[in-house]
Amino acid sequence: MHFLPEAIDDYIIEHSAKEPALLAKLNRETNQKVLQPRMLSGHYQGRILSLLSKMKSPKTILEIGTYTGYSALCLAEGLAEGGKLHTIDINEELYDFQKKYFEASPYKDQIQQYLGDALKIIPGIDAKFDLVFIDADKPNYPAYFEIIIEKMNKGGIILSDNVLWSGKVVETPNAEDESTKALLTYNDILATDERLETVMLPIRDGLSLSRVK
């Protein structure tokens, strides 16, 4: 969801870094062949992820929610030399799609794909993380936080997508709306946990930037 007028949104994109050719191709193919293409990070948010990763120069990145691999490739642009990106998705139908683009990128040897339940996979990853991007099933956001916070390096960054949830976070949630209720809980965690410094950014559907103290 975009909260800014379309003309302003277009102006911002025009005055931001251009979308790399491989990612433009991935963007097009996702929109042509994959259900719910709006889940893609896309050009503007992708350049934000890339720049934040480059500023951090992480040795280890964890991504929860690969989708078609766009955001993983953006984050990989900032990896330190010899760094590794671990990306997890539960949708087996997208695995080969992701792999095709990972293999076509300069980061093919630095990206490790995982297929399955992130809550079961993360404890088995023998690494501590400098950068984590959470963009998966919303009801599990609080559980993802609890499992990653102890695996974060000091000064590590947690990026959380969809934290505004089409504006539903400022409305009274339906009793059966587990996603909105979970995001309300999660946003409160990020805002009040003394181990973090958090700023919520109104980028697309909301992106929270949290630094581990």
Phi, psi and omega per residue, in radians:
M1 nan 2.492 3.087
H2 -1.932 2.275 -3.111
F3 -1.702 -0.195 3.133
L4 -1.665 2.707 3.032
P5 -1.011 2.588 -3.052
E6 -1.018 -0.677 -3.124
A7 -1.116 -0.692 3.098
I8 -1.190 -0.729 3.127
D9 -1.051 -0.773 3.122
D10 -1.107 -0.715 -3.137
Y11 -1.095 -0.728 3.124
I12 -1.058 -0.792 -3.127
I13 -1.120 -0.720 -3.138
E14 -1.099 -0.452 -3.094
H15 -1.899 0.425 3.045
S16 -2.102 2.966 -3.117
A17 -0.972 2.525 -3.105
K18 -1.307 2.723 3.140
E19 -1.377 2.170 3.107
P20 -1.029 2.648 -3.028
A21 -1.020 -0.760 -3.123
L22 -1.099 -0.696 -3.139
L23 -1.243 -0.591 3.063
A24 -1.102 -0.696 3.093
K25 -1.140 -0.756 3.103
L26 -1.096 -0.723 3.104
N27 -1.016 -0.859 -3.131
R28 -1.088 -0.798 -3.088
E29 -1.174 -0.625 3.069
T30 -1.063 -0.791 -3.132
N31 -1.180 -0.483 -3.126
Q32 -1.451 -0.573 -2.895
K33 -2.147 -0.225 -2.980
V34 -2.031 2.467 3.094
L35 -1.168 2.593 3.098
Q36 0.946 0.964 -3.120
P37 -1.086 -0.294 3.102
R38 -1.141 -0.221 3.084
M39 -1.255 -0.284 3.129
L40 -1.130 2.417 3.105
S41 -1.024 -0.738 3.077
G42 1.437 3.038 -3.004
H43 -0.940 -1.031 -3.007
Y44 -1.156 -0.920 3.138
Q45 -1.126 -0.592 3.103
G46 -1.069 -0.689 3.109
R47 -1.210 -0.539 3.051
I48 -1.160 -0.798 3.122
L49 -1.059 -0.742 3.134
S50 -1.068 -0.833 -3.090
L51 -1.148 -0.729 3.101
L52 -1.088 -0.708 3.115
S53 -1.139 -0.742 3.118
K54 -1.111 -0.643 3.122
M55 -1.184 -0.593 3.139
K56 -1.459 -0.570 -3.060
S57 0.875 1.025 -3.026
P58 -1.236 2.558 3.019
K59 -1.461 -0.600 -3.141
T60 -2.344 2.279 3.095
I61 -2.130 2.431 2.991
L62 -2.072 2.266 3.035
E63 -2.075 2.197 3.090
I64 -1.850 1.815 -3.068
G65 1.879 1.562 -3.076
T66 -1.428 -0.653 -3.004
Y67 0.951 -2.092 -3.121
T68 -1.721 0.087 3.017
G69 1.739 0.007 -3.076
Y70 -1.079 -0.924 -3.090
S71 -1.148 -0.606 3.106
A72 -1.049 -0.761 3.141
L73 -1.172 -0.621 3.075
C74 -1.124 -0.824 -3.138
L75 -1.134 -0.631 -3.114
A76 -1.114 -0.391 3.136
E77 -1.054 -0.431 -3.100
G78 -1.747 0.028 -3.107
L79 -0.991 2.413 3.003
A80 -1.147 2.794 3.113
E81 -0.990 2.226 -3.109
G82 1.385 0.112 -3.111
G83 -1.304 2.944 -3.068
K84 -2.369 2.414 3.032
L85 -1.992 2.172 3.106
H86 -1.825 2.109 -3.110
T87 -2.215 2.330 -2.984
I88 -2.136 2.342 3.021
D89 -2.541 2.628 -3.093
I90 -1.673 -0.166 -3.052
N91 -1.575 1.787 -3.095
E92 -1.175 -0.387 -3.133
E93 -1.187 -0.353 -3.111
L94 -1.712 -0.088 -3.025
Y95 -1.027 -0.854 -3.100
D96 -1.215 -0.571 3.068
F97 -1.062 -0.876 3.113
Q98 -1.010 -0.854 -3.041
K99 -1.048 -0.668 3.141
K100 -1.006 -0.774 -3.117
Y101 -1.352 -0.609 3.064
F102 -1.071 -0.753 -3.122
E103 -1.165 -0.459 -3.138
A104 -1.485 -0.075 -3.060
S105 -1.724 2.899 3.067
P106 -1.240 -0.119 -3.020
Y107 -1.869 0.279 -3.015
K108 -1.015 -0.531 -3.134
D109 -1.542 -0.052 -3.091
Q110 -1.938 -0.068 -3.116
I111 -1.878 2.177 3.099
Q112 -1.923 2.034 3.104
Q113 -1.526 2.513 3.028
Y114 -2.292 2.481 3.117
L115 -2.098 2.083 3.111
G116 2.516 -2.837 -3.085
D117 -1.387 2.023 -3.086
A118 -1.042 -0.589 -3.125
L119 -1.146 -0.436 3.089
K120 -1.593 -0.522 -3.063
I121 -1.391 -0.744 -3.021
I122 -0.998 -0.759 3.137
P123 -1.051 -0.412 -3.118
G124 -1.544 -0.057 3.099
I125 -1.477 2.039 -3.066
D126 -1.468 1.307 -3.130
A127 -2.864 2.725 2.913
K128 -1.900 2.643 -2.918
F129 -1.910 2.456 3.043
D130 -1.641 -0.451 -3.100
L131 -2.583 2.274 3.098
V132 -2.229 2.347 3.057
F133 -2.080 2.095 -3.130
I134 -1.868 2.042 -3.137
D135 -2.642 1.129 -3.051
A136 -2.332 -2.681 -3.102
D137 -1.106 2.190 -2.993
K138 -1.146 -0.653 -3.136
P139 -1.026 -0.391 -3.126
N140 -1.678 0.059 -3.139
Y141 -0.936 -0.850 3.121
P142 -1.045 -0.666 3.123
A143 -1.186 -0.665 3.085
Y144 -1.077 -0.741 3.139
F145 -1.038 -0.828 -3.091
E146 -1.072 -0.553 -3.083
I147 -1.494 -0.434 -3.130
I148 -1.637 -0.437 -2.997
I149 -1.060 -0.601 3.129
E150 -1.372 -0.158 3.131
K151 -1.872 0.217 3.137
M152 -1.600 2.429 2.981
N153 -1.335 2.678 3.075
K154 -1.026 2.345 -3.087
G155 1.441 0.022 3.134
G156 -1.160 2.756 -3.087
I157 -2.001 2.318 3.013
I158 -1.973 2.115 3.075
L159 -1.870 2.227 -3.074
S160 -2.151 2.128 -3.065
D161 -1.652 2.763 3.054
N162 1.138 0.495 -3.057
V163 -1.320 -0.175 3.044
L164 -1.714 -0.346 2.956
W165 0.858 0.976 3.119
S166 0.988 0.498 3.119
G167 1.461 -0.020 -3.085
K168 -1.181 -0.329 -3.113
V169 -1.218 -0.240 3.086
V170 -1.879 0.252 3.073
E171 -2.016 2.850 3.054
T172 -1.335 2.062 -3.057
P173 -1.256 2.559 2.993
N174 -1.078 2.528 -3.096
A175 -1.012 -0.486 -3.110
E176 -1.679 0.051 -3.094
D177 -1.527 1.457 -3.070
E178 -1.168 -0.578 -3.107
S179 -1.130 -0.848 -3.137
T180 -1.112 -0.763 -3.139
K181 -1.083 -0.700 3.122
A182 -1.156 -0.693 3.126
L183 -1.177 -0.638 3.062
L184 -1.059 -0.763 3.088
T185 -1.114 -0.797 -3.097
Y186 -1.106 -0.793 3.138
N187 -1.079 -0.648 3.079
D188 -1.147 -0.668 3.102
I189 -1.056 -0.865 -3.112
L190 -1.088 -0.599 -3.079
A191 -1.364 -0.412 -2.999
T192 -2.028 -0.275 -3.123
D193 -1.168 2.131 -3.041
E194 -1.243 -0.137 3.094
R195 -1.445 -0.096 -3.010
L196 -2.182 2.723 2.823
E197 -2.054 2.169 -3.033
T198 -2.222 2.419 2.966
V199 -2.228 2.243 3.080
M200 -1.655 2.216 -3.084
L201 -1.900 2.329 3.141
P202 -1.429 0.973 3.125
I203 -1.699 2.173 -3.070
R204 0.826 -2.011 -3.079
D205 -1.654 0.339 3.121
G206 1.721 2.199 3.124
L207 -2.345 2.059 3.098
S208 -1.641 2.387 3.122
L209 -2.006 2.016 -3.099
S210 -2.134 2.338 3.084
R211 -1.923 2.302 3.095
V212 -1.415 2.157 -3.099
K213 -1.212 nan nan
